[in-house]
Amino acid sequence: MKKILVPVDFSEYSENALKVASEIAKKQNAEIVAVHMLGLSDAVITKEEDSMEGMFFLKLTQKRFVEFLDKDYLEGITIHQAVKNYKVFSEIDDVAKEHNVDLIVMGSHGSSGLSEVFVGSNTEKVVRTSTVPVLVIKEGSSFNVSKAVFASDYKLESIEVFNRVTSIFKLLNIEVKLLFVNLPGEYYLSTNEIEQRIANFIIHLHGDEKILPEDITIYSDYSVEKGVFNYANRIKADIIGIPTHGRKGLAHFFSGSISEDIVNHSKLPVLTVKI
């Protein structure tokens, strides 16, 4: 892991993310890219008479950046600053690609629900649109984690996400517990069907990651969200890892809406990777 991106809006939530990013950066000898979305209107940018106003906001942001990043816990870490005029936070993925980052760390509200913390959008949109893994940090700013739950449907299209998530957890020295949530209704699978899907998934796994069918816990619940949370609570997990399709309304085990619900309501940090 070489670069970590942290969106900054100068709030306590983005500082929580910055602190966690600093912990990871020190362990991985990585750099941090701090980005602020200025979000000025097109009128301010294009009208000549408003150019002074745009320059004022830019200078103000740069000054706040210097003050915000003047933290003892960032000592010894290479920090890159970026101020963008994007007005929709889905464009954070462009910033991540521009700087070739390996991970995005974002702060958000706790289980009471996400609100519009960042200019023009929120954490949910980043989770839905980012092609880079996103680590969402909730209340608190310590990243003292040792056990993770990774939930998947174990379809073949999820293999790449499985490899990416487990490699990140391994890099961070986090033990991973694998989970399949069996649902009632149209998504219900018999034990035999689940075992066949898992066996097929394992056969097609590549790389050094070796798992056995018994390494995956089959847990029945009324929704994916409840299953993930209840199992995480049962084993006292510190973090949750989930894939996301990035689209709402998709008839899929981990459609965008399900993943966002987990990110939204989880009290634990959540690592998401887009399929």
Sine and cosine of phi, psi and omega as CSV:
sin_phi,cos_phi,sin_psi,cos_psi,sin_omega,cos_omega
0.00,0.00,0.87,-0.49,-0.10,-0.99
-0.95,-0.31,-0.56,0.83,-0.04,-1.00
-0.66,-0.75,0.65,-0.76,0.02,-1.00
-0.84,-0.55,0.78,-0.62,0.01,-1.00
-0.99,-0.15,0.72,-0.69,0.03,-1.00
-0.80,-0.59,0.94,-0.33,0.12,-0.99
-0.93,0.37,0.73,-0.69,-0.10,-0.99
-0.85,-0.53,0.80,-0.60,0.15,-0.99
-0.85,-0.53,0.25,0.97,0.06,-1.00
0.94,0.35,0.28,0.96,0.02,-1.00
-1.00,-0.07,0.13,-0.99,0.05,-1.00
-0.91,0.41,-0.46,0.89,-0.02,-1.00
-0.94,0.34,-0.67,0.75,0.04,-1.00
-0.95,0.30,-0.45,0.89,0.08,-1.00
-0.95,0.33,-0.59,0.81,0.10,-0.99
-0.84,0.54,-0.70,0.71,0.01,-1.00
-0.90,0.43,-0.64,0.77,-0.02,-1.00
-0.90,0.44,-0.64,0.77,0.02,-1.00
-0.90,0.43,-0.69,0.72,0.02,-1.00
-0.90,0.43,-0.70,0.72,0.02,-1.00
-0.86,0.51,-0.61,0.80,0.01,-1.00
-0.92,0.40,-0.62,0.79,0.05,-1.00
-0.88,0.47,-0.72,0.69,-0.01,-1.00
-0.92,0.40,-0.67,0.74,-0.03,-1.00
-0.87,0.49,-0.65,0.76,-0.01,-1.00
-0.92,0.39,-0.62,0.78,0.00,-1.00
-0.95,0.31,-0.54,0.84,-0.07,-1.00
-0.99,-0.17,-0.01,1.00,-0.07,-1.00
0.82,0.57,0.70,0.71,-0.07,-1.00
-0.97,-0.24,0.27,-0.96,0.07,-1.00
-0.98,-0.18,0.35,-0.94,0.03,-1.00
-0.89,-0.45,0.73,-0.69,0.12,-0.99
-0.95,-0.31,0.93,-0.38,0.04,-1.00
-0.99,-0.14,0.83,-0.56,-0.06,-1.00
-0.81,-0.59,0.67,-0.74,0.08,-1.00
-0.87,-0.49,0.73,-0.68,0.02,-1.00
-1.00,-0.04,0.96,-0.29,-0.10,-0.99
-0.92,0.40,-0.71,0.71,0.10,-0.99
0.92,0.40,0.60,0.80,0.05,-1.00
-0.96,0.28,0.48,-0.88,0.02,-1.00
-0.94,0.34,0.39,-0.92,0.03,-1.00
-0.87,0.50,-0.53,0.85,-0.01,-1.00
-0.89,0.46,-0.66,0.75,-0.01,-1.00
-0.91,0.41,-0.57,0.82,-0.05,-1.00
-0.98,0.21,-0.61,0.79,-0.16,-0.99
-1.00,-0.07,-0.52,0.85,-0.05,-1.00
-0.98,0.20,0.78,-0.63,-0.06,-1.00
-0.87,0.49,-0.63,0.78,-0.05,-1.00
-0.94,0.35,-0.29,0.96,0.00,-1.00
-0.99,-0.16,0.06,1.00,-0.07,-1.00
-0.90,0.44,-0.54,0.84,0.02,-1.00
-0.92,0.40,-0.58,0.81,0.04,-1.00
-0.91,0.42,-0.69,0.73,0.03,-1.00
-0.88,0.47,-0.67,0.74,0.03,-1.00
-0.90,0.44,-0.60,0.80,0.02,-1.00
-0.89,0.46,-0.74,0.67,-0.01,-1.00
-0.90,0.44,-0.61,0.80,0.02,-1.00
-0.90,0.43,-0.74,0.68,0.01,-1.00
-0.89,0.45,-0.64,0.77,0.01,-1.00
-0.89,0.46,-0.68,0.73,0.01,-1.00
-0.90,0.44,-0.68,0.73,0.01,-1.00
-0.89,0.46,-0.61,0.79,0.03,-1.00
-0.92,0.39,-0.68,0.73,0.01,-1.00
-0.91,0.42,-0.56,0.83,0.04,-1.00
-0.87,0.49,-0.74,0.67,-0.01,-1.00
-0.85,0.53,-0.69,0.72,-0.01,-1.00
-0.94,0.35,-0.67,0.75,-0.06,-1.00
-0.92,0.40,-0.58,0.81,-0.05,-1.00
-1.00,0.01,0.05,1.00,0.04,-1.00
-1.00,0.09,0.95,0.30,-0.06,-1.00
-0.82,-0.57,0.62,-0.79,0.00,-1.00
-0.88,0.48,-0.59,0.80,-0.08,-1.00
-0.95,0.32,-0.17,0.99,0.05,-1.00
-1.00,-0.07,-0.02,1.00,-0.02,-1.00
-0.87,0.49,0.74,-0.67,0.03,-1.00
1.00,0.00,-0.10,0.99,0.00,-1.00
-0.98,-0.22,0.72,-0.69,0.08,-1.00
-0.96,0.28,0.85,-0.53,-0.04,-1.00
-0.91,-0.42,0.78,-0.63,0.11,-0.99
-0.95,-0.32,0.73,-0.69,0.00,-1.00
-0.96,-0.27,0.65,-0.76,0.04,-1.00
-0.64,-0.77,0.77,-0.64,0.08,-1.00
-0.90,-0.44,0.88,-0.47,-0.02,-1.00
-0.90,-0.44,0.47,-0.88,0.02,-1.00
-0.99,-0.14,0.37,0.93,0.06,-1.00
-0.89,0.46,0.57,-0.82,0.01,-1.00
-0.94,-0.34,-0.15,0.99,0.06,-1.00
-0.84,-0.55,0.73,-0.68,-0.17,-0.99
-0.98,0.22,-0.12,0.99,0.11,-0.99
-0.90,0.44,-0.37,0.93,-0.02,-1.00
-0.97,0.22,0.01,1.00,0.07,-1.00
-0.88,0.47,-0.45,0.89,0.03,-1.00
-0.90,0.44,-0.56,0.83,0.05,-1.00
-0.90,0.44,-0.64,0.77,0.02,-1.00
-0.91,0.42,-0.67,0.75,0.01,-1.00
-0.87,0.49,-0.67,0.74,0.01,-1.00
-0.94,0.35,-0.63,0.78,-0.01,-1.00
-0.86,0.51,-0.63,0.77,-0.04,-1.00
-0.99,-0.14,0.03,1.00,0.04,-1.00
0.82,0.57,0.78,0.63,-0.04,-1.00
-1.00,0.08,0.39,-0.92,-0.02,-1.00
-0.98,-0.18,-0.34,0.94,-0.08,-1.00
-0.41,-0.91,0.64,-0.77,0.14,-0.99
-0.96,-0.30,0.77,-0.64,0.05,-1.00
-0.91,-0.42,0.86,-0.52,-0.05,-1.00
-0.81,-0.59,0.57,-0.82,0.12,-0.99
-0.99,-0.11,0.48,-0.87,0.06,-1.00
-0.48,-0.88,0.14,-0.99,0.09,-1.00
-0.90,0.43,0.21,-0.98,0.02,-1.00
-0.98,0.19,-0.47,-0.88,-0.17,-0.99
-0.95,0.32,-0.11,0.99,0.01,-1.00
-0.95,0.31,-0.22,0.98,0.05,-1.00
0.85,-0.53,0.48,-0.88,0.01,-1.00
-0.99,0.13,0.59,-0.81,0.10,-0.99
-0.79,-0.61,0.05,-1.00,-0.08,-1.00
-0.97,0.24,0.98,0.21,-0.01,-1.00
-0.96,0.29,-0.70,0.71,-0.10,-1.00
-1.00,-0.07,0.40,-0.92,-0.04,-1.00
-0.87,0.49,0.87,-0.49,0.15,-0.99
1.00,0.09,-0.25,0.97,-0.04,-1.00
-0.25,-0.97,-0.31,-0.95,-0.02,-1.00
-0.48,-0.88,-0.04,-1.00,-0.09,-1.00
-0.86,0.51,-0.59,0.81,-0.04,-1.00
-0.85,0.53,-0.64,0.77,-0.03,-1.00
-0.93,0.38,-0.58,0.82,0.05,-1.00
-0.91,0.40,-0.70,0.71,0.03,-1.00
-0.85,0.53,-0.65,0.76,-0.07,-1.00
-0.95,0.31,-0.53,0.85,-0.17,-0.98
-0.95,-0.32,-0.29,0.96,-0.12,-0.99
-0.96,0.28,0.73,-0.68,0.13,-0.99
-1.00,0.02,-0.12,0.99,0.06,-1.00
-0.99,-0.15,0.63,-0.77,0.06,-1.00
-0.80,0.60,0.65,-0.76,-0.03,-1.00
-0.87,-0.48,0.82,-0.58,0.09,-1.00
-0.97,-0.25,0.91,-0.42,-0.03,-1.00
-0.99,-0.16,0.84,-0.55,-0.03,-1.00
-0.98,-0.22,0.76,-0.66,0.00,-1.00
-0.99,-0.12,-0.53,-0.85,-0.05,-1.00
-0.88,0.48,0.61,-0.80,-0.05,-1.00
1.00,0.01,0.26,-0.96,-0.10,-1.00
-0.73,-0.68,0.19,0.98,0.03,-1.00
-1.00,-0.07,0.58,-0.82,0.00,-1.00
-0.90,-0.43,0.80,0.59,0.00,-1.00
-1.00,0.03,0.98,0.20,-0.08,-1.00
-0.86,-0.51,0.60,-0.80,0.00,-1.00
-0.70,-0.71,-0.28,0.96,-0.05,-1.00
-0.72,-0.70,0.75,-0.66,-0.03,-1.00
-0.85,-0.53,0.48,-0.88,0.21,-0.98
-0.95,-0.30,0.80,-0.61,0.14,-0.99
-0.90,-0.43,0.89,-0.45,-0.02,-1.00
-0.97,-0.23,0.69,-0.72,-0.01,-1.00
-0.50,-0.87,0.28,-0.96,0.11,-0.99
-1.00,-0.04,-0.13,0.99,0.06,-1.00
0.85,0.53,0.57,0.82,0.21,-0.98
-0.99,0.11,0.35,-0.94,-0.08,-1.00
-0.88,0.47,-0.51,0.86,0.00,-1.00
-0.93,0.37,-0.20,0.98,-0.01,-1.00
-1.00,-0.08,0.02,1.00,-0.06,-1.00
-0.89,0.45,-0.72,0.70,-0.02,-1.00
-0.88,0.48,-0.68,0.73,0.04,-1.00
-0.89,0.45,-0.69,0.73,0.04,-1.00
-0.82,0.57,-0.74,0.67,-0.01,-1.00
-0.90,0.44,-0.64,0.77,-0.02,-1.00
-0.93,0.37,-0.71,0.71,-0.03,-1.00
-0.92,0.40,-0.74,0.67,-0.04,-1.00
-0.91,0.41,-0.54,0.84,0.04,-1.00
-0.93,0.37,-0.60,0.80,0.05,-1.00
-0.91,0.41,-0.71,0.70,0.01,-1.00
-0.89,0.45,-0.63,0.78,0.02,-1.00
-0.91,0.42,-0.65,0.76,0.02,-1.00
-0.87,0.48,-0.58,0.81,-0.02,-1.00
-1.00,-0.02,0.14,0.99,0.04,-1.00
0.86,0.51,0.71,0.70,-0.01,-1.00
-0.92,-0.38,0.81,-0.59,0.05,-1.00
-0.94,0.34,0.69,-0.72,-0.06,-1.00
-0.93,-0.38,0.80,-0.60,0.13,-0.99
-0.96,-0.26,0.83,-0.56,-0.09,-1.00
-1.00,-0.01,0.64,-0.77,-0.14,-0.99
-0.69,-0.72,0.67,-0.74,0.21,-0.98
-0.85,-0.53,0.83,-0.56,0.00,-1.00
-0.99,-0.14,0.88,-0.47,0.03,-1.00
-1.00,-0.06,0.77,-0.63,-0.12,-0.99
-0.93,-0.36,0.45,-0.89,0.11,-0.99
-0.97,0.24,0.14,-0.99,0.08,-1.00
0.98,0.20,-0.60,-0.80,-0.13,-0.99
-0.92,0.38,-0.35,0.94,-0.03,-1.00
-1.00,-0.08,0.01,1.00,-0.05,-1.00
-0.91,0.42,0.69,-0.72,0.08,-1.00
-0.82,-0.58,0.60,-0.80,0.08,-1.00
-0.95,0.31,0.27,-0.96,0.03,-1.00
-0.84,0.54,-0.67,0.74,0.00,-1.00
-0.89,0.45,-0.67,0.74,0.00,-1.00
-0.91,0.42,-0.65,0.76,0.02,-1.00
-0.90,0.43,-0.72,0.69,-0.02,-1.00
-0.88,0.47,-0.63,0.78,0.03,-1.00
-0.91,0.41,-0.67,0.74,0.01,-1.00
-0.90,0.44,-0.70,0.71,0.00,-1.00
-0.89,0.45,-0.68,0.73,0.01,-1.00
-0.88,0.48,-0.66,0.75,0.02,-1.00
-0.91,0.41,-0.62,0.78,0.03,-1.00
-0.89,0.46,-0.73,0.69,-0.04,-1.00
-0.90,0.43,-0.64,0.77,0.01,-1.00
-0.86,0.52,-0.61,0.79,-0.08,-1.00
-1.00,-0.01,-0.03,1.00,0.06,-1.00
-0.91,0.42,0.61,-0.80,0.02,-1.00
-0.82,-0.58,0.18,-0.98,-0.01,-1.00
1.00,0.05,-0.31,-0.95,-0.08,-1.00
-1.00,0.08,-0.17,0.99,-0.08,-1.00
-0.96,0.27,0.92,-0.40,0.01,-1.00
-0.89,-0.46,0.83,-0.56,0.05,-1.00
-0.75,-0.66,0.36,-0.93,0.06,-1.00
-0.93,-0.37,0.40,-0.91,0.02,-1.00
-0.80,0.60,-0.61,0.80,-0.02,-1.00
-0.95,0.31,-0.14,0.99,0.06,-1.00
-0.98,0.22,-0.22,0.97,-0.03,-1.00
-0.96,-0.27,0.87,-0.49,0.02,-1.00
-0.99,0.13,0.77,-0.64,0.08,-1.00
-0.99,-0.14,0.88,-0.47,-0.13,-0.99
-0.81,-0.58,0.81,-0.59,-0.02,-1.00
-0.99,-0.11,0.72,-0.69,0.05,-1.00
-0.37,-0.93,0.07,-1.00,-0.10,-1.00
-0.99,0.12,-0.26,0.97,0.07,-1.00
-0.43,-0.90,0.33,-0.94,0.04,-1.00
-0.87,0.49,-0.70,0.71,-0.03,-1.00
-0.85,0.53,-0.77,0.64,0.00,-1.00
-0.89,0.46,-0.66,0.75,0.00,-1.00
-0.88,0.48,-0.71,0.71,0.01,-1.00
-0.89,0.45,-0.73,0.68,-0.04,-1.00
-0.92,0.38,-0.68,0.73,-0.03,-1.00
-0.91,0.41,-0.65,0.76,0.02,-1.00
-0.94,0.35,-0.66,0.75,0.03,-1.00
-0.86,0.50,-0.66,0.75,0.02,-1.00
-0.92,0.39,-0.62,0.78,-0.03,-1.00
-0.89,0.46,-0.67,0.74,-0.06,-1.00
-1.00,-0.10,0.07,1.00,0.01,-1.00
0.85,0.52,0.77,0.63,0.03,-1.00
-0.96,0.28,0.43,-0.90,-0.02,-1.00
-0.97,-0.24,-0.28,0.96,-0.08,-1.00
-0.41,-0.91,0.46,-0.89,0.00,-1.00
-0.88,-0.48,0.69,-0.72,0.09,-1.00
-0.89,-0.45,0.75,-0.67,-0.03,-1.00
-0.59,-0.80,0.51,-0.86,0.17,-0.99
-1.00,0.09,0.31,-0.95,0.13,-0.99
-0.61,-0.79,0.61,-0.79,0.07,-1.00
-0.99,0.12,-0.28,0.96,0.05,-1.00
0.98,0.20,0.14,0.99,0.01,-1.00
-0.74,-0.68,0.70,-0.72,0.06,-1.00
-0.98,0.18,0.43,-0.90,0.10,-1.00
0.97,0.26,0.13,0.99,-0.01,-1.00
-0.99,0.13,0.74,-0.67,0.00,-1.00
-0.98,0.20,0.98,0.22,-0.09,-1.00
-0.54,-0.84,0.45,-0.89,-0.03,-1.00
-0.82,0.57,-0.68,0.73,0.03,-1.00
-0.86,-0.52,0.90,0.44,0.10,-1.00
-0.93,0.37,0.20,-0.98,-0.03,-1.00
-0.83,0.56,-0.64,0.77,-0.07,-1.00
-0.92,0.39,-0.63,0.78,0.02,-1.00
-0.91,0.41,-0.72,0.70,0.01,-1.00
-0.88,0.48,-0.67,0.74,0.00,-1.00
-0.92,0.40,-0.57,0.82,0.06,-1.00
-0.89,0.46,-0.66,0.75,0.02,-1.00
-0.91,0.42,-0.72,0.70,0.05,-1.00
-0.86,0.51,-0.67,0.74,-0.07,-1.00
-0.91,0.42,-0.72,0.69,-0.18,-0.98
-0.99,-0.14,-0.17,0.99,-0.04,-1.00
-0.95,0.32,0.66,-0.75,0.13,-0.99
-1.00,0.05,-0.27,0.96,-0.01,-1.00
-1.00,-0.05,0.35,-0.94,0.17,-0.99
-0.87,0.49,0.52,-0.85,-0.02,-1.00
-0.76,-0.65,0.78,-0.63,0.09,-1.00
-0.97,-0.25,0.85,-0.53,0.00,-1.00
-0.90,-0.44,0.60,-0.80,0.08,-1.00
-0.72,-0.69,0.76,-0.65,-0.07,-1.00
-0.98,0.18,0.70,-0.71,0.07,-1.00
-0.97,0.26,0.00,0.00,0.00,0.00
